[in-house]
Amino acid sequence: MIQRWDTTEYRRDAALTIAATAHCAICGRALTSYRNPHPMASTVDHITARAVALALGWPMSRINGRSNLQAAHRVCNLRKQAGDGTELRRPDSPWT
């Protein structure tokens, strides 16, 4: 069975995550109103990467749940990839 991750619930939770957050969870800088494909556009990052979570046996509802989502700049999200993002955090970031 193929598990879909881009569901209505995921899109809703992603929008809520971005709307409720003022700073990038990875670098700590303020989120912007830029839209994709701008590097500083606001995106949603999976705290535990989808591939890792699937390997751990997580159900899609947990992988895409709000507790596993965080707002991030597009460039930060792309640089993080499947890592945990700690290597990308600024030393002065309030989120370290």
C-alpha positions in Angstrom: 0.0 0.0 0.0 1.3 3.4 -1.0 1.1 6.0 1.8 0.4 9.5 0.8 2.0 12.3 2.7 0.5 15.3 0.8 -3.0 15.1 2.2 -5.6 17.7 3.1 -4.7 17.3 6.7 -1.0 17.8 6.1 -1.6 21.0 4.0 -3.8 22.3 6.8 -1.3 21.5 9.5 1.5 22.9 7.4 -0.4 26.2 7.0 -1.2 26.4 10.7 2.5 25.7 11.6 3.7 28.5 9.5 1.0 30.9 10.6 1.7 30.2 14.3 5.5 30.7 14.0 7.5 33.9 13.7 11.0 32.5 13.4 12.8 29.8 11.4 13.3 26.7 13.7 16.7 26.0 12.1 18.5 29.4 11.9 16.3 31.5 14.3 15.9 34.4 11.9 12.4 35.9 11.3 10.2 34.2 8.7 9.3 36.3 5.7 6.3 36.6 3.4 8.3 35.6 0.3 6.9 32.8 -1.7 8.6 29.8 -3.3 11.0 29.6 -5.1 12.6 32.5 -3.1 15.3 31.0 -0.8 13.9 32.8 2.3 10.3 31.7 1.6 8.6 30.0 4.6 8.3 26.2 4.3 7.4 23.4 6.6 10.2 21.1 7.8 9.7 17.6 9.2 11.6 17.5 12.5 12.2 13.8 12.1 12.6 13.2 8.3 9.9 11.3 6.5 12.4 8.5 5.4 13.7 8.1 9.0 10.2 8.1 10.5 9.0 5.5 7.9 12.0 3.3 8.8 11.1 3.6 12.4 7.6 2.4 11.6 5.8 5.6 12.3 2.3 5.9 10.9 1.7 8.7 8.3 -0.5 10.5 10.8 2.5 10.9 13.2 5.0 11.7 10.5 2.9 14.6 9.2 1.3 15.6 12.6 1.9 19.1 13.9 4.2 17.7 16.6 6.7 16.7 13.9 6.4 19.9 11.8 8.3 23.1 12.2 8.5 26.3 10.1 11.7 27.0 8.3 13.2 29.1 5.5 13.3 27.2 2.2 17.1 27.5 2.1 17.5 26.2 5.7 15.1 23.3 5.0 17.0 22.4 1.9 20.4 22.6 3.6 19.2 20.5 6.5 17.9 17.7 4.4 17.5 14.6 6.6 19.8 15.9 9.4 18.6 17.4 12.6 19.7 21.0 11.7 22.0 21.6 14.6 25.0 22.1 12.3 23.1 25.0 10.6 22.0 26.9 13.7 23.6 30.3 14.3 25.5 30.6 17.7 23.3 33.5 18.7 20.0 31.8 17.7 17.4 31.7 20.5 16.4 28.3 19.3 19.6 26.4 20.0 
